[in-house]
Amino acid sequence: MNEIPLYNDLIEKIKEILTLNSSISLLYIDCSKITKIEQVFGKKIYGGVLKEIKGAVLNMKGKEIMPEDIVATDNIDGSEFLVFLSKKPEGKDFSAEGFDMMCKKVSGCLNSAIFPITFPYLQTKPKISVGYSIILHNPLIKEERLINKLIEDAKLMAGYLEFKRLVQTKETLQELIIKENISTFFQPVVNLNTFEIIGYEALSRGPEHTEYRSPSVLFDAAAETGLLFELDRLCRKKALLNARSLSPRYKLFINCLPSAIHDPEFKDEYLKAFIKEVAINPANIILEVTEREAVENFDSFKKTAAHYSDAGLAVAVDNTGSGFSSLEMVVELKPQFIKLAMTIIRDVDKNIMKQELIKAMASLSEKINSIIIAEGIETQEELKVLQDIGIPYGQGFLFAHPAFPFPGIKRF
């Protein structure tokens, strides 16, 4: 059972700990970033996700927190949790350094546990913030008022620790961008009938042996620190430079933001000169904009598509079907390529609804003269369904993992 009681319902027990120990300590767990799921996908899906998150919080008992610690919330439908620590606050474990380590441990544990639950909806790490506070018992002040102050202080500390994390993240990314410490890997795009390679997608990776090696972590960190434009332009530049040896018979897929159109180093004569320098035919370059960015920046995307089409480049909408747009939106955008999100492709052989969605996308693509590419193909069964539906192209681990310079594909 994943229900977590309101702290007001446990107030007498909390007051007892405060009086008995002459103090009480609190961990405040802020999962409020997941409320975006409710705004986009509705209350039913959000309710199911929140229930699983509550289970993850309770599952810390006997591990990251003591079995006797009190887990509560101040809102039965909320995503903020209170852990009143039952242990008397003395010794190293309850120093400021000890609390800071405990917050990092709890945050790391919950972020790992909740990531698989929220990823289908947020597409990023949930970023759980944890703060702490201690209050001393004062017989002149009502215990309820002391406990309210305890909660208030823990929330402030969570905000401070989150700010500190963001500053450290920003400094790390700024150094990474200045040093151009980005690697480019390439993954083949394959004809699903002949198994011939028609092109490669350029995929950016951060420094090896760091968390930024993961592209989702890398770009998510850039987004929350306001460095997305700077990272995006570096990745585009590195992708083109690293693709100089690509055979002219292959297409090159490069991810970019709609805001790239405003980058003076990626437009007009500068762009033409740079593409000429790397000796890549503009007709072979396809710029991918994720579905979310295309929808949230619709006017900018349309201008981007028109601008780059005039320059001889093609445009693709990436991650189509991941939950942000309708088929009508794709009709309005009319991209040359539609890349189906791997969340749609995963286990498509076992899901009739996914198959029907892909059939609808295939029919639509014919009407608007777009070409469909299925991303994230991992099994023969998924491949067979896509072949039967008539999807012409795809990519995924079934064929090849991203590598440098340009990997071949497994033979069937």
Summary of the structure (lengths in Angstrom):
residues: 412
radius of gyration: 25.3
end to end distance: 47.3
largest distance: 81.6
contacts: 1320
relative contact order: 0.09
helix: 52%
strand: 18%
